[in-house]
Amino acid sequence: MRTTDLALLTVAQMGEADRIAIAGGTPGVMLMERAGAAVADAVSRHAASGASVSVFCGPGNNGGDGFVAARLLRERGFQVTVALLGDVHALRGDAAIAAERWGGSILPPGVAVPNDADILVDALFGAGLSRPLAGEAAQLVAAMNASGRPLVAVDVPSGLSGDTGQAEGPVVRAAETVTFFRLKPGHLLQPGRDLCGQVTLADIGIPAEAALEAIAPTAFANGPALWSCHLPRHGSFTHKFERGAVAVLAGGIAGVGAPRLGARAALRIGAGLATILCAPAALAAHATRGPDALMQRSLADETGLAPLLEDRRLSVVLAGPALGLDARARQLVAALVHSSKPLVLDADALTILAENAEALSRLGQRNATCVMTPHEGEFRRLFGREPAIDRDSSKLERARKAAAFSGAIVVYKGADTVIACPDGRAAINATGSPALATAGSGDVLAGMVTGLVAQGVPAFEAACMAVWLHGKAGEALGFGLIADELPEAVPPLLRTLAAGAGPDP
């Protein structure tokens, strides 16, 4: 798979791709025929020939795709009923041609009862819908959802925004969604991902190279094609400092576990050395806990941190997991922000930054990498006072604006984690499991990012790689996992990736 295969297109960009294809000599009705054929193929996977299918068409090109699918399904032996939301005489362009080619009866929505069919096709509204469904459309969606029948949606479930993954009103809940050329952000952002069901991407003949060169997308589905060329590869004579030395700032005796999870994850993902820098009172507790591969040192205040930050062998600092919110913690975070060391900031460090606007604004002035890994609550504390960020309805755009504002890579965590770079690049992650919603999971993720940055992986790619692997580890372990097990699940995943990555680029 190539990076361009993972491109995510907004509704406007998809419209531009269609225009490029048509300008290149592919008639719009041919694109519609291919889209309808892909929908018919999906229905055929859900039901055998002879089954009854109700196709609910809307007044635009989405409805046109539905008319094509209905005609092809009829030709394959299905019993097809078509209902149109609107007046057939009001159809224009390719949709009108598709309706004419259907040639069969067209019922009003109130007559076509969803419960009467074995399978339903939602071809009402596409990804560009800009208002909540209301009236007859809302009633029809409610009836479709209540029918209990398998439902195949065209492009996106009706009522869902293709750009944000949000629905302001009633929305179809699909078993499968068939979309075209490239996914849209709304297919991956929640709740859109759940509402879409299985997403099938169909090739309808849009010239990919020409279209993507013209559009120049900057958002991607997170996957190995984005970052596999940066997988750490170490030669025969590599020593531990060349693999990267990590320092993890820790707090007092009450928070021994979280920083150790981060440090262990950094080691498991390949860093050569990890050292816990803890409050003096916690040193004995750290020293009596495994693994022995973890180093620990006492660190009373920022005065002791200064020489460590000047040590050229130290690659990156992780701060946040159980760091605390006391004066020591605040002084250490301030010292980090004023340093030139690469940083990964999580948990308590983010809370401290949220209370210090000057320190937050300084991140963008630093000469070194900074990655922040906020969950929803931390994100709101950090950026909720910025109206342009807080108002945006798309998690993707909020993450992008936060990255541009802070100058840091932002890993906006959740079931639909978004990784955003200040230069505008962004990725939406789809790996993971609800089993990852457990104490310490985020500490492990922060450590994984830290370990990859320590090995020289560029920060954006390191964050994308860590998020993807973290999700895969959660999938592999399943329910009942505890955060301690996540670092141990990483090496097998790395071996699989390395085996598939081929020779060094």
C-alpha positions in Angstrom: 0.0 0.0 0.0 1.2 3.5 -0.8 0.8 6.7 1.3 -1.6 8.1 -1.3 -3.9 5.1 -0.7 -4.4 6.3 2.8 -5.3 9.8 1.8 -8.6 11.2 3.3 -10.6 13.6 1.2 -13.0 16.2 2.4 -16.4 16.4 0.7 -15.1 19.4 -1.4 -11.9 17.5 -2.3 -13.9 14.5 -3.4 -16.0 16.8 -5.6 -12.8 18.1 -7.1 -11.7 14.5 -7.8 -15.0 13.9 -9.6 -14.5 17.0 -11.7 -10.9 16.0 -12.6 -12.1 12.6 -13.8 -14.9 14.1 -15.9 -12.5 16.7 -17.4 -10.2 13.9 -18.3 -12.9 12.2 -20.4 -14.9 10.0 -18.0 -18.6 11.0 -18.2 -20.2 11.6 -14.8 -22.9 9.0 -15.6 -20.1 6.4 -16.0 -18.8 7.3 -12.5 -22.3 6.8 -11.3 -22.7 3.5 -13.0 -19.6 2.2 -11.4 -20.6 3.5 -8.0 -24.0 1.8 -8.3 -22.3 -1.4 -9.3 -20.2 -1.3 -6.2 -23.3 -0.9 -4.1 -25.1 -3.8 -5.9 -22.0 -5.9 -5.2 -22.3 -5.1 -1.5 -25.9 -6.0 -1.4 -25.1 -9.3 -3.1 -22.7 -10.1 -0.3 -25.5 -9.7 2.3 -28.3 -11.6 0.5 -28.7 -14.2 -2.2 -30.4 -13.7 -5.6 -34.2 -13.7 -5.1 -34.1 -11.7 -1.8 -36.2 -8.6 -1.6 -34.4 -5.3 -1.6 -35.8 -1.8 -0.9 -33.7 1.1 -2.3 -34.4 4.5 -0.8 -33.2 7.2 -3.1 -32.7 10.9 -2.5 -33.0 13.9 -4.8 -29.3 14.1 -5.7 -26.4 12.1 -7.1 -26.5 9.8 -4.1 -30.0 8.8 -5.2 -28.7 8.4 -8.7 -26.2 5.8 -7.4 -29.2 4.1 -5.8 -31.1 3.9 -9.0 -28.2 2.3 -10.7 -27.8 -0.3 -7.9 -31.5 -1.0 -8.1 -31.4 -1.7 -11.8 -28.3 -4.0 -11.5 -29.8 -5.9 -8.6 -33.0 -6.5 -10.6 -30.9 -7.9 -13.4 -29.2 -10.2 -10.9 -32.6 -11.7 -9.9 -33.3 -9.7 -6.7 -36.9 -8.4 -6.0 -36.3 -4.7 -6.0 -38.5 -1.9 -4.7 -37.4 1.8 -5.3 -38.7 4.7 -3.2 -37.8 8.3 -3.9 -37.7 11.1 -1.4 -38.9 13.9 -3.7 -40.4 14.3 -7.2 -38.8 12.2 -10.0 -39.4 15.1 -12.4 -37.2 17.3 -10.3 -34.2 15.0 -10.8 -31.4 16.6 -12.8 -28.3 15.5 -14.7 -26.8 12.1 -14.1 -29.4 11.3 -11.4 -32.2 11.8 -13.9 -30.5 9.6 -16.4 -30.0 6.8 -13.8 -33.7 7.1 -12.8 -34.8 6.8 -16.5 -32.5 3.7 -17.0 -34.2 2.1 -13.9 -37.4 2.2 -15.8 -39.5 0.6 -13.1 -42.0 1.9 -10.7 -40.9 4.5 -8.1 -42.9 4.7 -4.9 -43.2 7.5 -2.4 -41.3 6.7 0.9 -44.4 6.3 2.9 -45.5 3.4 0.7 -42.3 1.4 0.8 -42.2 -0.1 4.3 -38.6 -1.0 5.3 -39.8 -4.0 7.3 -41.1 -5.6 4.1 -37.7 -6.1 2.6 -34.8 -8.5 3.4 -32.2 -5.8 3.0 -32.3 -2.0 2.6 -30.2 0.4 0.6 -29.8 4.0 2.0 -29.2 6.2 -1.0 -30.9 9.3 0.4 -28.2 11.8 1.1 -24.4 11.8 0.7 -21.5 13.1 2.6 -22.1 16.8 1.8 -25.4 17.2 3.7 -25.2 20.4 5.6 -28.4 20.4 7.7 -30.0 18.0 10.1 -32.6 15.6 8.6 -36.2 16.6 9.4 -39.7 15.9 8.4 -40.3 12.9 6.0 -36.6 12.2 5.7 -36.2 11.9 9.5 -39.2 9.7 9.8 -37.9 7.4 7.0 -34.5 7.1 8.7 -36.2 6.2 12.0 -38.2 3.5 10.2 -35.1 2.1 8.5 -33.2 1.9 11.7 -36.1 0.3 13.5 -36.6 -2.3 10.8 -33.9 -4.6 12.1 -32.9 -5.3 8.4 -29.3 -5.2 7.2 -28.7 -1.8 5.7 -26.1 -0.8 3.0 -25.4 3.0 2.9 -24.1 4.8 -0.2 -21.1 7.0 0.5 -22.0 7.7 4.1 -25.1 6.9 6.2 -27.7 9.6 5.5 -27.5 12.3 8.1 -23.8 11.9 8.7 -21.2 14.6 7.8 -18.4 13.2 5.7 -16.1 15.9 7.0 -16.7 15.7 10.8 -18.2 12.2 11.4 -20.9 14.1 13.4 -24.7 13.9 13.0 -26.7 16.9 14.1 -30.0 15.0 13.8 -31.3 11.6 12.9 -28.8 9.4 11.1 -28.8 5.9 9.5 -27.0 3.1 11.3 -25.5 1.0 8.5 -24.2 -2.6 8.5 -22.0 -1.6 5.5 -21.1 1.7 3.8 -19.8 1.7 0.3 -17.7 4.8 -0.6 -15.7 5.7 -3.6 -12.0 6.5 -4.5 -10.8 7.5 -1.0 -12.3 7.6 2.5 -13.4 10.8 4.1 -12.6 11.9 7.6 -16.2 11.1 8.7 -15.7 7.4 7.9 -13.0 7.2 10.7 -14.0 9.9 13.2 -16.5 8.9 15.8 -19.4 8.4 15.9 -19.2 8.2 12.1 -17.0 5.1 12.2 -19.5 3.1 14.3 -22.5 4.4 12.2 -20.8 3.3 8.9 -20.4 -0.3 9.9 -18.0 -2.0 7.6 -16.6 0.5 5.1 -16.0 -0.7 1.6 -13.8 1.5 -0.7 -14.7 1.1 -4.4 -12.6 2.2 -7.4 -14.9 4.0 -9.8 -12.2 5.0 -12.3 -11.0 8.4 -11.0 -7.4 8.9 -12.1 -5.6 8.7 -8.7 -2.3 10.2 -9.7 -3.8 13.3 -11.4 -6.5 13.8 -8.8 -4.3 13.5 -5.8 -1.5 15.6 -7.3 -4.0 18.4 -7.9 -5.7 18.1 -4.5 -2.5 17.5 -2.4 -4.3 15.9 0.6 -2.8 16.4 4.0 -5.0 14.1 6.1 -4.5 10.3 6.1 -5.8 7.1 7.7 -3.1 6.0 10.0 -1.3 2.9 8.8 2.2 1.5 8.1 2.4 3.0 4.6 2.6 6.4 6.4 5.7 5.6 8.5 7.1 2.1 7.7 10.1 3.6 6.0 11.0 5.1 9.4 11.0 1.9 11.3 14.1 1.8 13.5 16.8 -0.3 12.0 20.0 -0.8 14.0 23.3 -2.1 12.7 25.7 -4.7 14.1 27.8 -2.1 15.9 24.9 -0.1 17.5 25.3 0.6 21.2 22.7 1.6 23.7 23.1 5.4 23.4 22.8 5.2 19.6 19.4 3.5 20.2 18.5 6.4 22.4 18.5 7.3 26.0 15.2 8.2 27.6 14.6 10.1 30.9 11.2 9.8 32.5 10.4 12.5 35.1 8.5 10.9 38.1 6.9 12.2 41.2 6.7 11.0 44.7 5.9 7.7 46.5 2.2 7.8 45.6 2.9 7.6 41.8 5.5 4.9 41.2 3.7 2.8 38.6 2.8 5.3 35.9 6.3 6.6 35.0 7.6 3.0 35.1 5.0 2.0 32.6 6.1 4.8 30.3 9.8 3.9 30.7 9.2 0.2 30.2 7.2 0.9 27.0 10.1 3.1 25.7 12.5 0.1 26.2 10.2 -2.4 24.6 9.8 -0.3 21.5 13.5 -0.2 21.1 15.1 2.6 23.2 18.6 1.7 24.5 18.3 3.1 28.0 15.5 4.4 30.2 16.1 6.2 33.5 13.4 7.2 36.1 14.1 10.6 37.6 12.0 10.5 40.8 11.6 12.6 43.9 14.1 11.5 46.6 11.4 10.0 48.8 10.4 7.6 46.1 13.9 6.3 45.1 13.7 3.3 47.4 10.3 2.3 46.1 11.6 2.5 42.5 14.8 0.6 43.3 12.9 -2.4 44.7 10.6 -2.8 41.7 11.5 -4.5 38.4 12.5 -4.7 35.7 16.2 -4.4 36.4 16.7 -2.9 33.0 15.2 0.3 34.3 17.6 2.8 35.8 16.5 5.2 38.6 18.0 8.4 40.0 16.9 10.8 42.6 16.0 14.3 41.3 15.0 16.9 44.0 14.5 19.9 41.8 15.2 21.7 38.6 18.8 22.4 39.7 19.6 18.7 39.4 17.8 18.5 36.1 20.0 21.1 34.4 23.1 19.0 33.9 21.0 16.1 32.7 19.4 18.3 30.0 22.9 19.3 28.9 24.1 15.7 28.5 24.2 15.1 24.7 23.7 11.4 25.3 20.1 12.0 26.5 17.8 11.8 23.5 14.3 12.7 24.9 12.5 13.4 28.1 9.0 12.1 29.0 7.2 14.1 31.6 3.7 13.8 33.0 2.7 10.3 34.2 2.3 10.6 38.0 4.7 13.6 37.9 2.4 15.5 40.4 1.2 19.0 40.5 3.4 20.3 43.3 6.0 23.1 43.2 8.7 20.6 42.2 6.7 19.3 39.2 5.9 22.9 38.1 9.6 23.9 38.3 10.6 20.8 36.3 8.1 21.4 33.5 9.2 25.0 33.3 12.8 23.9 33.0 11.8 21.5 30.2 10.0 24.1 28.3 13.0 26.4 28.4 15.4 23.6 27.3 16.3 22.4 23.9 15.6 18.7 24.5 13.0 16.8 22.6 10.0 16.3 24.9 6.9 14.1 25.2 4.4 15.6 27.5 1.4 13.8 29.0 -0.9 13.8 32.0 0.2 16.1 34.9 2.6 18.0 32.6 -0.3 18.9 30.4 -2.3 20.1 33.4 0.6 22.3 34.5 0.9 23.7 30.9 -2.9 24.4 30.8 -2.5 26.6 33.9 0.5 28.5 32.4 -0.3 30.2 29.2 3.2 31.6 28.8 4.8 28.1 29.0 2.3 26.7 26.6 3.0 29.5 24.0 6.7 28.9 24.4 6.5 25.4 23.1 6.3 26.7 19.5 9.5 28.8 20.0 11.6 25.8 21.0 14.3 24.4 18.7 13.3 20.8 19.5 10.6 18.3 19.0 7.6 18.4 21.4 4.8 15.8 21.4 1.7 16.3 23.6 -0.7 13.4 24.2 -3.9 14.8 25.7 -7.2 12.9 26.2 -10.4 14.9 25.7 -10.4 16.5 29.2 -6.8 17.5 28.9 -7.3 18.9 25.4 -10.1 21.1 26.6 -8.1 22.4 29.5 -5.2 23.1 27.2 -7.1 24.7 24.3 -10.6 25.4 25.5 -9.9 29.1 26.0 -9.0 29.4 22.2 -12.4 30.1 20.5 -11.2 29.1 17.1 -10.2 25.7 18.4 -13.0 25.0 20.8 -15.7 26.0 18.3 -14.7 23.6 15.5 -17.0 20.7 15.3 -14.4 18.4 13.7 -12.0 16.6 16.0 -9.6 16.5 13.0 -9.6 20.3 12.6 -9.5 20.9 16.4 -6.3 18.8 16.6 -4.8 20.6 13.6 -5.5 24.0 15.1 -4.1 23.0 18.4 -0.9 21.8 16.8 -0.5 25.0 14.8 -1.3 27.1 18.0 1.2 25.2 20.2 3.9 24.3 17.7 3.8 20.7 19.0 2.7 17.4 17.6 -0.7 16.8 19.2 -1.9 13.3 19.8 -5.6 13.9 20.5 -6.5 10.6 22.2 -9.7 8.6 22.1 -11.4 5.8 20.1 -10.6 7.9 17.0 -7.2 9.3 18.0 -6.0 12.1 15.7 -2.3 12.9 15.3 -1.7 16.4 14.0 1.4 18.2 13.0 1.9 22.0 13.1 2.6 21.9 9.3 -1.0 20.7 8.7 -0.4 17.0 8.2 -2.8 14.8 10.2 -3.7 11.1 10.6 -6.8 9.5 12.1 -6.2 6.1 13.8 -8.6 3.2 13.6 -6.7 0.5 15.5 -7.6 -0.3 19.1 -10.2 -1.8 21.4 -12.4 -0.6 24.2 -10.1 -2.9 26.3 -7.5 0.0 26.2 -9.8 2.1 28.4 -7.8 1.0 31.5 -5.5 2.8 33.9 -2.0 3.2 32.7 -2.8 2.7 29.0 -2.0 6.3 28.1 1.3 6.1 30.1 2.3 3.2 27.9 1.4 5.1 24.7 3.5 8.2 25.9 6.4 5.9 26.5 6.1 4.3 23.1 6.2 7.7 21.4 9.2 8.6 23.6 11.1 5.4 22.7 10.6 6.0 19.0 11.6 9.6 19.1 14.7 8.5 21.0 15.7 6.2 18.1 15.5 9.1 15.6 12.1 8.5 14.2 10.6 11.9 13.1 8.1 13.1 15.7 5.0 13.0 13.6 5.8 9.5 12.2 6.8 8.4 15.7 3.5 9.4 17.1 1.5 7.8 14.3 3.5 4.6 14.6 3.1 4.4 18.4 -0.6 5.1 18.3 -1.1 2.4 15.6 1.0 -0.2 17.5 -0.7 0.7 20.8 -4.0 0.0 19.2 -2.9 -3.3 17.7 -1.5 -4.4 21.1 -4.9 -3.7 22.6 -6.6 -5.7 19.9 -4.2 -8.6 20.4 -4.6 -8.8 24.2 -8.3 -8.2 24.3 -10.6 -7.6 27.3 -9.0 -8.2 30.6 -5.7 -6.7 29.6 -3.9 -4.5 32.1 -1.5 -1.7 31.1 1.5 -3.7 32.4 0.9 -6.2 29.5 0.9 -3.7 26.7 4.7 -3.1 26.5 5.2 -6.9 26.3 2.8 -7.1 23.3 4.9 -4.6 21.3 8.0 -6.7 20.2 6.0 -9.3 18.3 4.2 -6.5 16.4 7.6 -4.9 15.6 8.9 -8.2 14.3 5.9 -8.5 12.0 6.3 -5.0 10.7 10.0 -5.4 10.2 9.4 -8.6 8.2 7.1 -6.8 5.9 9.0 -3.6 5.5 11.6 -5.0 3.1 15.1 -3.7 2.8 16.3 -0.3 4.1 14.9 2.5 1.9 
